Amino acid sequence: MEHAYAIIMAGGKGERFWPLSTEKRPKQLLALAGGKPLIVQAVERLAGIVPPEHILIVTNASLVDAIRELLGPDSPVGLLGEPIARDTAAAIAAGGAWIQHRDPEAVCAVLTADHLIGDLPDFHKTIATGLDMCASHDILMTIGIQPSEPSSAYGYIESGDRWKQVDGIDFFHAVRFVEKPDRKTAEGYLATGRYAWNSGMFIWSIRQIRKAFAEFRPVLAERMDAWSACSTPEDFQAALERDFPALEKISIDYAVMEKARNIIVCKGIFAWDDVGSWPALESHLPQDEAGNAVLGDVELLDSASNIVVSESRLTALVGVKDLVVVQAEGVTLVCDKTRSQEIKTLVMKLRAQKNRKTVV
């Protein structure tokens, strides 16, 4: 498709994967599963759908060089460094400006660098069909994932009437977005059959997202226009350095998607996992007969249902179960599997200790 573009958001810190993931080496730069760094997989899975020179990665300015090295010096993929994190609305506005400068008629998929996606032919069909729909209709599209369980780790989208069905893919009018529910509420959502997980993936024309910003976040529409008028990459980056610190820190869901009236939900028909914590990675790692998921140099005796990652030395477990054990960057983490979400709290505590030299 001539006007097809993609923004890959790669600005997260991956704190729940500490100590393997750190601020200087977040999870999108790691080969957690699939044999390649997640950011490389995110680019490669767009092959045949979006030309590489039409792909833009938006990330932290401090990670631009590391990502460029992973992609290779000859990669035509664009890279934009945010001088300061301002959440997804600002990142999408910056990426939208980059695309608007090149092609005002562009249609764009917004994806993230830290998802694991299977069933690639179905993923390709979903993205290609969504791009076609957004090129010919005045809509903002979000991709919802059919829930496999009443998870409280994701936000949900409630769908209303079917809008269209194209090539086996269903599109529905969106009713509302809801925050991460407790498990009982999630069970109620699944019982209705109307709710999908909010994947954080979107498709729209550049004209439509700019129009939505103008209606709901006019400052971002103004910045989009100003940034897209920059004549050189150096001028563009300088404009971001100047403008980003003053921008509101807000997600695209809060800024636009929960307010707009032309939202269409595309039901994703591919395997998806946002691998938000160590237990989420469990099914993507090799497992032994006792259910231990391991990566690296690991030895186990009389141990079961553990997740063990050892980056540069031997890690051995005896007589334990249901633990997350990670050795990386000169740090060893031992955590009850059921409390892995609290690793982020631990990382924040470590960062607050001024004399702490541990890599976080």
N, C-alpha and C positions, 0 to 999 in steps of 0.2 A: 504494500500500500504506500503510495508516493508520499503521503502526508503523515505517516505513522511515526510517532516519537515515544520515548519512554523516559521517565524519571525514576531512578532507583535511590531511595532514601537510605542512607548508610551512616546515620549520625549517632546511633545508640551506643551506650557504654557497656552493655552486656554484664552488668554488675552481678547478676545471679549466677554467672559462670566463673566468678573469681574462685581460685587464683589463676586459672588458665587464661581467663579474659581479664585484662587490665585496661586502664584508661588509655595507655599508649598502644595496646594491642587488643582492642575489643573483639567481641565474638565474630563480627562480620569478616574479620581478617583471618579467622581460624578455620582449619579443616576439621570441623567437629563431626561431620558425616559426609559421605559422598566422595571422599578422597581429595577434594579441592576446597580452598577457602570459600566461605559462603558468598562473598562478593563476586568471586569469579563465576560461581555457579549461577548467580543471579543474572549476570551478563550473558553467559553462554546459553541459558534457556530461552533467550529472546531470539536466537538465531532463526532466520526465516520469517520472522514476524516484524521485527524492527531492525533496520540497517544499523550496524555498530556506530556509525558516525551520527546517528539520530538518538543515541542513548546518552543520558546525562546522569552521573552519580553526584548526589548532593551529600556532603559529609562534613565532618569537622575539619577546619583548616589544617589542624595538626596531623591529620591522617592522609592528606592528599598525596604526599610523596610515597607513603607506604602502599597505598592502593595502586598508584601508578606503577610501582615496581611489580606488584602482583599481576597486573594486567599486561605488562610488557611495554617496552619503549615505543613499539610501533602500533599500539592499540589506538584506534581513532575515537574511542569512547571519551566523552567530555567529562571533566571533573570540576566541581565547584566547591570551594571551601567556605563554610560558614565561620565567620570570625568569633561568633558566640552562639550558643544554642538558644533558639527561640521557638522550638517545637515545630510541628509539621505544617502549620499554616504558612509561616514565614518561609520554610524550606520549599514548599510547593510554589509560593509566589516567586521566589528566586529562580527556581527551575523553569517556571512558566515564562518568566522574562527571557531567559536564555533561549527558549524555544520560539517565543514570539518574535524575537529579533531575526531568527532564521526563517521562520515560516508562519505568518499570521493565520494560515488556513490549517495549521497542524491539529491533529487529534493525538491525545497523549494518554498512555497508561502510566499510572503512578504505583510503583511496586516497592518492596522493601528488601534489604540485603540479608535479612536474618531469618528468612523462611526456608523450610525444606518443602519442595513440591515434587510430587510424583505424577504418573500418568501424563507425561509431557505432551502427547498428541492432544489430549483433552484440554490441557492448559493452553496450548497454542490455539486450539479452536475457540476457546472461551475468549482469549484476548483479541484474536482477529475479528471475531463476530462483534464483540463489544466496541472495538474501534470503528467498525462499519456502522453500527447503530448510532454511535455518538457523532459520526461525520454527517449523518443525515437527519438527526433529530436534536432538538434543543433540550438536552437532558444532562444531568450529572449522574454517573453510574458508579455504584459501589458493588464490590464482589462479596457476596455472602457465602459462607461454607456450611453445608449441611452438618449439623452437630452429630457427633458419634456418641456423646455422653452429656449429661447435664453439668457441664463444667462451669465453675465459678471464676475461671482464669481469663475469660474473654468477655467483651461486650457483645450485645446481641442487636440484631435488626429485625423488627417486625414487618412482615410483608402483607400487603393487601391483595387487591385483584391482580390477576395476570395481565401484563401489558402486551407481551408478545411471546411466541415460541419460535425459535429459529434454529434449525439444524440440531434439534434435540436439546437446546439450551433454553431454560425458562427465564423470563424477565418479568419482574413484578413491580408494582408501585410500592414505594416505601411508606410505611405508616409512622414508624418512630425508631429512634436509636435509644437503647437503654444501656446503662453502665453495668459493670460486672456484678451479677446477682449472687445471692447465696445459693447453695445447692438446691434447697427446696423451691425457691423461686424459679431456678433454671429448669427443674423438673416440670413445673407448670408450663413454662415456655415450650418445652419439647412436646408436651401432651397436645398442644394446640396445632402443631405442624406448621405454624406460621413464622417461626423464628429461625434465623440463621446466625452463625457466629460472624462477628464483624472482623473481617480479615485485615482491614487497613489498606486494601488495594482498591484503586479507583480508575475510572476511565472517563475522559471528557475532552471536548474540544477546548483549545486555548481561549477561544472567544467566550465560551460558556463559563469557564472558571474565572476569567477576568470579569465577566458580567456579575457573577455571584460575589466576588470580592467587592465590586463597586457597590452592590446593594447592602452587604452585611459587614464588610470590613474595608471601607473606602481607602483607608491609608495603604492597605496592601495593593489595591488596584493602582493607586498613584505611584507606589514604588515599582510595581511591575512595569508600568509605562516608562518610568524614568530609567530603570535598569536596562530595559530592552533597547533604549535609545543609545546606550554606550557603544562606541564604535570599535573598541578593541577589548580583548579579554582582560588586559591590565586595567583599563578604565572600569570595566564591570566589577572586577574584584575590589578595586578601590572604593567604588560606590557601596558595595556590601559592607566593607570595613567602616565606612562613614555612617551608614543607615541602620545596620542590624542592632546595635546596642539599644537604640531607642524604641525598637519594635515591641509590640505586645507579645508575651509568651503564651501561645494558645494553640491548641490542636485544630486540625482541619475539621474534625467532627463538631467541636464547639463553635468554631468560627463560621462554618458554612453548612455542613451536612445536616445538622439538627434543625436548621432554620429554613432551608430551601424547600420549595414545593414541587420541584421537578426531578426528584430523586428516583432512580430506577435501581432495583436490586437484581443483579445477575447472580443466579444460583451456580456457584462454582461446581463443576463436575469432575474435579481432579483431587488427588490426595494432597493434603495441606497440613503443615505443622509449623507453628511459629517458634518452636523450641525455646520457650521462655525461661526454662530452668533445667537443672540437671535431670530430674525425673522425666521430663519431656524428651530428653535425648536418649533415654534408655532403649526404646524400641528401634533406634537407628544404629546401635552399636552391636558388635558380635556378642552373643551370649553363650555361656556354657550350660551344661545340663542342670546346674543348680540355680539358673536364672541370674547369674552374675553378668553384668554388662561391663566389658573392659575395653580400654584403649591404652596401648603402650606396653611397657614391661611390667607385667603384673603376675604374681603367684598367689594362689588361694588354697587354703586347707580348711575343710569342714566349714565353709562359709557359703551363704546363699543370699540371693536377691540384693546384691550390692552393686553400686555403680562405682567403678574404680578407673581413674585416669591418671597415668603416670608418664610425665613428659620426658624426663631425661635420666631417670634412674629406676632401680627396682623398687616396687612397692608390694609388700606382702601382707596378707590378712589371714588370721587364724581364728576360727570359731565365732565369727560375727555375722550378722545379717541386717538387711534393710538400712545400710549406711551409704552415704556418698563420701568417697575418699578420693581426694585430688592432690597430686603433687606436681607443682609447676612453679617456675620463677623463684626457686629456693624456699617455697612455702608449702606446707602440708595442711590441708583442710580435712577434718573429720566431722561429718554432719549426719544427724538422723534424717533419713530420706523424707520423712513427713514434714520436716521443718526447713526444707531447702529454700523456701521463699524468703526466709529470714537472713540468708546470706547477704542480701542487699543491705539490710540493717547493720550487719557486721562490718561491711565495707565502709559504710558511712561513719561508723564508730572509729574505725582505723584511720580514716582520713582526717578526723577531728583531732587526732593525737599528733601534736606538732613535732614531737621528737621521733615519731615512728618512721623508720626508713624502709619498711616493708613495701614492696611494689603493690600498689592498688590502682 
